[in-house]
Amino acid sequence: MRAFIKSSGIISPQPTHHASQFPAEITASVSNRLVCIEPDYKTLISPILLRRMPRILKMGLAAAQLCINRAGGINPDGIIVGTGLGCLDNLEKFLMEVIDKQEHITSVLPFINSTHNAVAAQISMLLKNQNYNVTYCHRGFSFESALLDAMMLIHENQSGNILVGGIDECTSDFMLLHSYLKRWKEPVNNLDLLSTQTPGTIAGEGSCFFMLSVAPESETNAISIVGIHTFLTAETTDVQFVEAEIDAFLSGTGVTKSDIDGVMLGLNGDPVHDETFRSLLKGYFSDPVAMYYKHLCGEYYTSVAFALWLGEIILREQYIPEVVIIKKGLHQNLKNLLIYNSVNRTEHSLILLHYGSF
């Protein structure tokens, strides 16, 4: 079961929205929260619609429109979105208004825009699309669930194009609540994320969409998603258990460990969280080139969407930016790239990408 990436559109804390390549300049800041660099939405969304549209809907619709434009204006046969928090900011506003107005509301817009499926629904209405439309909200597995559903839909129908995305917005209340759990670092330069051994990480956000297809447009320059695997563990799970899961996943896709040319790892700068990743780098992933990405986008539930975009760019250009390299590997060509992420040390996901004919 494979799906080919036809195009992508992304809004992130890096200047990624204006081009389909890796940005020439990386944005660095001293903070514990990375905020998206947003485009001029009027070039992608009608100004009339923008007037009362909350920020997360703007991000979602704009990234989806970028992806559709780069795919040649395709109206997809399905729209699938993964989000860990949904439209949390609008939900907060709606609930606060209910409290302040003693259970009376002056506008239904905050309620309409507070549901988790608001982004997928708005994309559908914008495109006048009445096809398959689903939203997954599975915490750290949200985007992976959406991606797996898209691949199954393509596999079942053997035709069509599916628009799949991952989106999450970081709110001030989310930052505050998780600060009580010591989740965030003191302000730090995001490019020095792995060199700071203080507890916690930096928060992030983003909106990334992909147009998936059953067949590539070009055999020689095709990027395919070969497989997805998710699994749960206890926080203290031994690294050997993770290695066994990776072995089983690769075996199911017909790929061996020696075939992996590069790995994209979800290190987030927290020493405890990163223990498993560092153990894998010393042993299991000692040969392939090792990369990481959360210093560019921050930690959020659907950050794997950013990793998938970055992996697609790296494979398509056959070039790895120095800013994402942890360890240089033995492989000269990049054909198979494995993405491994972990959220809260309990939710683990694997995505295998392949470049070229299979």
N, C-alpha and C positions, 0 to 999 in steps of 0.2 A: 504494500500500500504506500504509494508515493503521491506527492503533490508538488507541482512546479511553481516557483515564485515568478509571477509575470511582472509585477511592479510593487512598489512600496511608497508610503508617504508617512512622514514622521515629524512630530513637534516634540522637542526635548529641551533639556537645559543647555544643549549645545546648538550652534547655528546650523541645524540640519534641514530645515524646512525648504530652503531656497534651492537646494541642489540634490541630485541623486547620488553624489559621491560623499566620501568622508570629508568633513570640513577641513579647510586648509589651516584654520586657526581654532584652537581649543579655548573655551571659556574657563577661566579659573577664578575662584572666589574663596575668601576666608569666611566660612559659615558652617552651620550644621544642617542647612536646608538648600537644596538646589531647585530653582524655579525655572519653568520653561521659558525659552526665548520664542515669543509668539510672532507670527507673521501679521501683515496687514490683512485682516480678515475680510475686508471689503472686496479684495481681489478674488476671493473664493466663495463667499457667502453674500447673499443679497443684503444690502444695508437695512432694508425693511425688517428682515428676519433678525438681524443682529441687535435691534433696539432693546429687546427684552430677553435676549438669550444669555443664560448664565455662562460663565467661563468654561466649564467642563464641556458643555455642548459645542461651544465655539471650537475648542481644541479637537473634539471628536469629529465634527463635521468637516473642519478644515483638513485634518490629516487624511480622512477618507476621500475628500475631493482631490487632494494631491495625488493619492494613489490611483484613483479612477482616471484622472487626467493623464498620468504617465502610462496607463494601460490602454490609452487610445479612446477614452470616453466610454468604456464598457459599462453597461448597466448589469450588475451582477445577478446571478441566479440564486444567490443567498447572501444574507448579511448576518455575521456572527460576531459578537463582541464579548470580551472577557474583562471584568472589572472587579477589583477586590473591595473597593469602597463605594462604588456607584456614585451617585450625585449627592454625596454626603453634605456638602456645603448648603445645597438647596433644601435638603431634608432638615438641617439645623434651623434654617431660616423659617421654614414652614412650622416646625414645632414651637419655635420661640414666638411666632405670631399667634399661634393657638393659645399659648400661655398668656401672652401679654393682652390679647383681646378677649380673654375669658371664654375661650372655645368658640370664638367667632373669627372668621377670616374675611379680609377685604379683597383678596385676589386669589384665584385658583391656580395662577401660574406657578408659584413656589411648590404647590402640591404636584402639579402635572410634571414639573421638571425635577422632582425629588425621587422618582422611581429609578431603580437600577437599570431598567431597559430603555430609559429616555434617549440615550445616545443612539442605539440601534434603531429606535422608532423614528427619531428625527432624521436620520440618514435615509430611511425608507420613504418618509414623506417628502424629503427634499428631492429624491430621485423618482418619486411616484412609482416606487417598487413594491409590488405585492407578493414577492417571493418569500421563501423560507427566512424567518427572522427570529433569532434566539440570542439571549444574553446569559452568560454564565457568571456567577458570583461565588467563587469557591476559594476565597482568600488567596493563598500563594499558588493555587492551581488554576486560577481563573482563566488566564490566557492560554495555558496548556489545554484546558478543557475545550475552549473555543476552537483552538487549532486542531485538536483531535476530531471534534465534531465536523469541522470543515473537510478534513481528509477523508473521513468516513462517507460524507455526502458525495464527495468527488468520486470515491471508489465505487459507491453504489450506483451512481448515475452514469459514470464513465463519460461525462461531458460537462460542459458549463464552466463558469467562473464564479468563485466564491470570495467575497470580501470578508476578511477576518481581521479583527483588531484587538489591541489591549490598551486600556486607558485607565489612569488613576490620577486624581488631583490631591495634592497635599494641602490640608487646611490647617489653620491656626489651632483649632480645637484638637485635631488629630495629633499635632505636635505636642500640645500641652499634656494630653492624656498619656501619651507614650513616654513623655519625659519622666513621669512618675515611676515608670518601669525601667528607668535608666537606659532607654533605648538609643539616645542621641549622644554624640560626642560634644565636647565644648567646641566652639568655632575653630575650624581647621581648614587649611588649603585642600581643596578636593583632590588635587593632583598628588598630594602627599598622603593620601588616605591609608595606604598600606604601611607606610613608614612610621605612622603614629600608633603606638602600642596602648593607647588609652582605651577604656571600654566604650562600647557603643559604635554607632555608625552615623552617616549623614542621610537625611531624608531626601526623597526625590519625587518626581512625577513625570508623566509623559503620555503621549498619545501616538500610537503607531499602527498602521493598517497595511495589509498585504492583499494583493489579488492573486489567488491561487487557481491553478488550472490543472486539468488532467494530463495535458501534453505541453511540451516546451515549444517555444517559438523558434529556438535554435538548439540543435543537439550539442554543438560545441561550446556554447556559452550558457548552458542551462544550469540553474540552481534548483535542486530538488530537496524537499524535506522527506527523508527516508523513513523516519519513525519517531515516535514520542513515547515516553514512559514516565510515569509518576509513581512514587511510593512514599509511605509514611514510616517514620521511625520514632523512637524515644530520643530525647535530647542527648543522651549519653551513649548512643549507638556506636559500636566499634567500627572503624574504617573498613575492616574486612567485610562487613555486611554490605556496605556501599559498593565495594569492589565487586562483590558477587552479583549485585543488582546490575551493575554496568556490564559485567560479562554476559549475563543472561540477556540483557537488552541488545547488545551488539550481536550476539549469536542469533537472535531472532531476526535481525536485519541482514544477516549474511555477511557481516563485517567482523574482522578480528581486531584485537587491540593494536596489533602492528600496522593495521591499515589506517589508523587514525593519524592524520598529519598535524592537526591542531586541536586544542581544547580551549573553550571559552568558559571561564570559571566565575562563579558568583561571589567572590571574596568581597566583603563589605567593610573591612578595616577593624572589625571587632575581634580581638585575639581569640576569644572562646569560640565564636561562630566560625572563624577561619581555620580552626585546628584540622578539621577533616580535609579541607582543600589543600592545606600545606602538607599533610601526610600523603595525599594522593600525588602531589607534585614530586615528592622525594622518591616515591616508589612506583606506583601504577602508571603515572603520566610522566615518566622520566625522559622519554624519547621525543614526543611531539612538542611543537612550539606551544607555550602556554600563554594565554591572554586573560585579561579581566576587563570589566566594563563599568562597574558601579561607581567608580570615581568620576565618570562622565555624566551619569544620569541619576545617581543616588539610589537609595534603597526604597522600593515600593513593591506592592503585591504583583504588579504585572511588568516588572523590569525585564523579564525574559523577552518581551516584545522588542525592547531596545537591543538586547543581545542578539536576537534573530536578525534584526536589521543590520547590525554591525557585522555579523557573520556573513550575511548575503553580500555586503559591500566588499568585504575582504576576499571572499571567493571569486566574486565577479571581476575584481580588479587584480586579483592575484598579488596583492600587496598588503602587508601588515603595518599599520602606523606604529611608530616606536612608542607612542604614549599608551598603548594597550598591552605591550609585551611585558610579561613577567620573566619568562625564561625562553631563550632561543633553543629550538629543537634540532633534530637530526634530519628531518625531511626537507627536501628542496622544493617540491611541488605541493600545492594545497588542493586536495581532492575531497577528503573526508574531514569534516569539522564537527566536533562534539561539543554541545553546550550542556553544562551541568550547573544547576542552581539549587540553592537551599534557602528556605525561608524559616526563620526561627529554629533552625537545626532539626526540624521535624518534617517539613514538607520538601521533598526532593523531586527534581524533574530533570529528564534527559531528552535532548533533541539532537538528532543526527542530520547534518546537511551534507549534500554531495554536489560536486562541481563537474560538469561535463556529462558525457554519455555514460550509461550504467550497464 
